[in-house]
């Protein structure tokens, strides 16, 4: 599957056994590549991160179930006015300029761990939270333990060892 890139925005796909990593810089098209790959071979379950905007300002991300389209607000800017934050959002994890809602990660983990064994797992925006054992880390561990193919995006700045 071809994930187009330009000289300025390069996406690299790296295969390591059952793990496929789509890596690139911020804005390189990693999420678009993940979604193209999924739609070309719609097998498995997982999540992608939709950017949320107010006018021309990125205010956070919403986590979207790649199969059903069901979604939850994942993170918001730390300094966002309270009237622009959903009432059910509980930002408890600080990472960079964002606050992440642990309950949303818990929702994603539960959906995957409670589902029948998937053919493949798709995860968008794996990074520093997972390096600390949070976020999608239980899903990654589950995939590796059960030898389930895993496709994930990572910013080059957040590459895991």
KEVO-270596 format. One record per residue (C-alpha): residue number from 1; residue in one letter; x, y, z. Coordinates in nm, 4 decimals. Each point is the difference from the previous one (the first is absolute). Example, Ala and Ser with C-alpha at 12.3 -4.5 7.8 and 13.67 -1.06 7.14 Angstrom:
<recs>
1 / A / 1.2300 / -0.4500 / 0.7800;
2 / S / 0.1370 / 0.3440 / -0.0660;
</recs>
This chain:
<recs>
1 / X / 0.0000 / 0.0000 / 0.0000;
2 / X / 0.1351 / 0.3393 / -0.0959;
3 / X / -0.0066 / 0.2760 / 0.2572;
4 / X / 0.0981 / 0.3058 / -0.1974;
5 / X / 0.2513 / 0.2403 / 0.1446;
6 / X / 0.1903 / 0.3034 / -0.1136;
7 / X / 0.3550 / 0.1071 / 0.0657;
8 / X / -0.1190 / 0.2205 / 0.2873;
9 / X / -0.2467 / -0.2538 / 0.1385;
10 / X / 0.1450 / -0.3475 / -0.0071;
11 / X / -0.1723 / -0.3050 / 0.1418;
12 / X / 0.2019 / -0.3168 / 0.0435;
13 / X / -0.1541 / -0.3438 / 0.0519;
14 / X / 0.2193 / -0.2392 / 0.1982;
15 / X / -0.0841 / -0.3702 / 0.0431;
16 / X / 0.1480 / -0.1920 / 0.2927;
17 / X / -0.1562 / -0.3424 / 0.0240;
18 / X / -0.3658 / 0.0446 / 0.0929;
19 / X / 0.0415 / 0.3737 / 0.0684;
20 / X / -0.0349 / 0.2632 / -0.2709;
21 / X / 0.0933 / 0.3548 / 0.0942;
22 / X / -0.1035 / 0.2997 / -0.2085;
23 / X / 0.2405 / 0.2692 / 0.1041;
24 / X / 0.0610 / 0.3570 / -0.0958;
25 / X / 0.0134 / 0.3555 / 0.1200;
26 / X / -0.2951 / 0.2014 / 0.1271;
27 / X / -0.2399 / 0.0606 / -0.2888;
28 / X / 0.1675 / -0.2544 / -0.2288;
29 / X / -0.3203 / -0.1973 / -0.0636;
30 / X / 0.0399 / -0.2941 / 0.2370;
31 / X / -0.3687 / -0.0128 / 0.0936;
32 / X / -0.1063 / 0.0306 / -0.3640;
33 / X / 0.2341 / -0.2874 / -0.0858;
34 / X / -0.1396 / -0.2142 / 0.2834;
35 / X / -0.3568 / 0.0623 / -0.1178;
36 / X / 0.0896 / -0.0756 / -0.3649;
37 / X / 0.1614 / -0.3267 / 0.1018;
38 / X / -0.2998 / -0.0959 / 0.2137;
39 / X / -0.2526 / 0.0815 / -0.2725;
40 / X / 0.2039 / -0.1974 / -0.2545;
41 / X / 0.0004 / -0.3024 / 0.2359;
42 / X / -0.2831 / 0.0543 / 0.2523;
43 / X / 0.0929 / -0.2747 / 0.2425;
44 / X / 0.0210 / 0.0323 / 0.3759;
45 / X / -0.0784 / 0.2729 / 0.2494;
46 / X / 0.1635 / 0.3126 / 0.1299;
47 / X / -0.0048 / 0.3757 / 0.0343;
48 / X / 0.1089 / 0.3131 / -0.1807;
49 / X / 0.0380 / 0.3558 / 0.1308;
50 / X / -0.2072 / 0.2744 / -0.1613;
51 / X / 0.1278 / 0.3553 / 0.0358;
52 / X / -0.2481 / 0.2390 / 0.1616;
53 / X / 0.0041 / 0.3654 / -0.1016;
54 / X / -0.1593 / 0.3275 / 0.1074;
55 / X / 0.0372 / 0.2337 / -0.2952;
56 / X / 0.3642 / -0.0552 / -0.1057;
57 / X / 0.1315 / -0.1146 / 0.3378;
58 / X / 0.0617 / -0.3633 / 0.0892;
59 / X / -0.1644 / -0.0521 / 0.3401;
60 / X / 0.0446 / -0.3745 / 0.0417;
61 / X / -0.0792 / -0.3438 / -0.1329;
62 / X / -0.2954 / -0.2385 / 0.0019;
63 / X / 0.0614 / -0.3743 / 0.0050;
64 / X / -0.2097 / -0.1772 / -0.2648;
65 / X / -0.0763 / -0.3724 / -0.0238;
66 / X / 0.1335 / -0.0904 / -0.3457;
67 / X / -0.2858 / -0.2466 / -0.0643;
68 / X / -0.3128 / 0.1474 / 0.1616;
69 / X / 0.0873 / 0.3708 / -0.0075;
70 / X / -0.0932 / 0.0357 / 0.3671;
71 / X / 0.2142 / 0.2672 / 0.1616;
72 / X / 0.1099 / 0.1640 / 0.3260;
73 / X / 0.1886 / 0.3258 / 0.0655;
74 / X / 0.3551 / -0.1152 / 0.0768;
75 / X / 0.1890 / 0.3204 / 0.0742;
76 / X / -0.0270 / 0.3763 / 0.0158;
77 / X / 0.2484 / 0.2840 / 0.0270;
78 / X / 0.0972 / 0.0655 / 0.3619;
79 / X / -0.0868 / 0.3687 / -0.0244;
80 / X / -0.3330 / -0.0379 / -0.1827;
81 / X / -0.2864 / 0.1979 / 0.1589;
82 / X / -0.2370 / -0.2251 / 0.1965;
83 / X / -0.2958 / 0.0938 / -0.2199;
84 / X / 0.1793 / -0.1661 / -0.2943;
85 / X / 0.0535 / -0.3304 / 0.1831;
86 / X / -0.2742 / -0.2673 / -0.0002;
87 / X / -0.1572 / -0.0426 / 0.3451;
88 / X / 0.0855 / -0.3734 / 0.0095;
89 / X / 0.3692 / 0.0566 / -0.0838;
90 / X / 0.2349 / -0.0915 / 0.2864;
91 / X / 0.3507 / 0.1030 / -0.1005;
92 / X / 0.2309 / -0.1637 / 0.2523;
93 / X / 0.3131 / -0.0829 / -0.2028;
94 / X / 0.2232 / 0.2927 / -0.0941;
95 / X / 0.2098 / -0.0529 / -0.3122;
96 / X / 0.1538 / 0.2926 / -0.1812;
97 / X / -0.2576 / 0.2727 / -0.0479;
98 / X / -0.2958 / -0.2373 / 0.0443;
99 / X / -0.2013 / -0.1649 / 0.2767;
100 / X / -0.1137 / -0.3555 / -0.0803;
101 / X / -0.3034 / -0.1793 / 0.1428;
102 / X / 0.1023 / -0.3374 / 0.1471;
103 / X / -0.3616 / -0.1173 / -0.0217;
104 / X / 0.0209 / 0.0194 / -0.3793;
105 / X / 0.3093 / -0.2196 / -0.0065;
106 / X / -0.1821 / -0.2394 / 0.2367;
107 / X / -0.2970 / -0.0052 / -0.2420;
108 / X / 0.2307 / -0.0845 / -0.2927;
109 / X / 0.1861 / -0.2699 / 0.1924;
110 / X / -0.3272 / -0.1604 / 0.1154;
111 / X / -0.1431 / -0.0031 / -0.3531;
112 / X / 0.3003 / -0.1898 / -0.1321;
113 / X / 0.0570 / -0.2349 / 0.2937;
114 / X / -0.3706 / -0.0935 / 0.0214;
115 / X / -0.0434 / -0.0560 / -0.3747;
116 / X / 0.0513 / -0.3379 / -0.1672;
117 / X / 0.3647 / -0.0444 / -0.0989;
118 / X / 0.0542 / 0.2473 / -0.2858;
119 / X / 0.1858 / -0.0752 / -0.3218;
120 / X / 0.1929 / 0.3256 / 0.0408;
121 / X / 0.0166 / 0.2992 / 0.2367;
122 / X / 0.0310 / 0.3589 / -0.1263;
123 / X / 0.1252 / 0.2826 / 0.2283;
124 / X / 0.0598 / 0.3636 / -0.0861;
125 / X / 0.2403 / 0.2288 / 0.1874;
126 / X / 0.1992 / -0.2325 / 0.2233;
127 / X / 0.2607 / 0.1970 / 0.1933;
128 / X / 0.1296 / 0.1202 / 0.3341;
129 / X / -0.3050 / -0.1013 / 0.2036;
130 / X / 0.0447 / -0.3591 / -0.1226;
131 / X / 0.3736 / 0.0160 / 0.0757;
132 / X / -0.1001 / 0.0582 / 0.3635;
133 / X / -0.2343 / -0.3020 / -0.0066;
134 / X / -0.3225 / 0.1987 / -0.0435;
135 / X / -0.2383 / 0.0744 / -0.2839;
136 / X / -0.0038 / -0.2808 / -0.2558;
137 / X / 0.2810 / -0.1960 / 0.1751;
138 / X / -0.2354 / -0.2800 / 0.1182;
139 / X / -0.1246 / -0.0423 / -0.3588;
140 / X / 0.3553 / -0.0168 / -0.1349;
141 / X / 0.0915 / -0.2576 / 0.2661;
142 / X / -0.3151 / -0.2029 / -0.0807;
143 / X / 0.0814 / 0.0007 / -0.3727;
144 / X / 0.3584 / -0.1098 / 0.0571;
145 / X / -0.0924 / -0.2693 / 0.2564;
146 / X / -0.2681 / -0.1446 / -0.2287;
147 / X / 0.1981 / 0.0418 / -0.3233;
148 / X / -0.2601 / 0.2307 / -0.1554;
149 / X / 0.1244 / 0.2195 / -0.2854;
150 / X / 0.0210 / 0.3616 / 0.1136;
151 / X / 0.0042 / 0.3103 / -0.2197;
152 / X / 0.0765 / 0.3281 / 0.1760;
153 / X / 0.1087 / 0.3544 / -0.0678;
154 / X / 0.2773 / 0.1771 / 0.1881;
155 / X / 0.1634 / 0.3355 / -0.0329;
156 / X / 0.3711 / -0.0329 / -0.0606;
157 / X / 0.0589 / 0.2031 / 0.3152;
158 / X / -0.1923 / -0.2616 / 0.2038;
159 / X / 0.1494 / -0.3227 / -0.1325;
160 / X / -0.0049 / -0.2881 / 0.2470;
161 / X / 0.2973 / -0.2281 / 0.0341;
</recs>
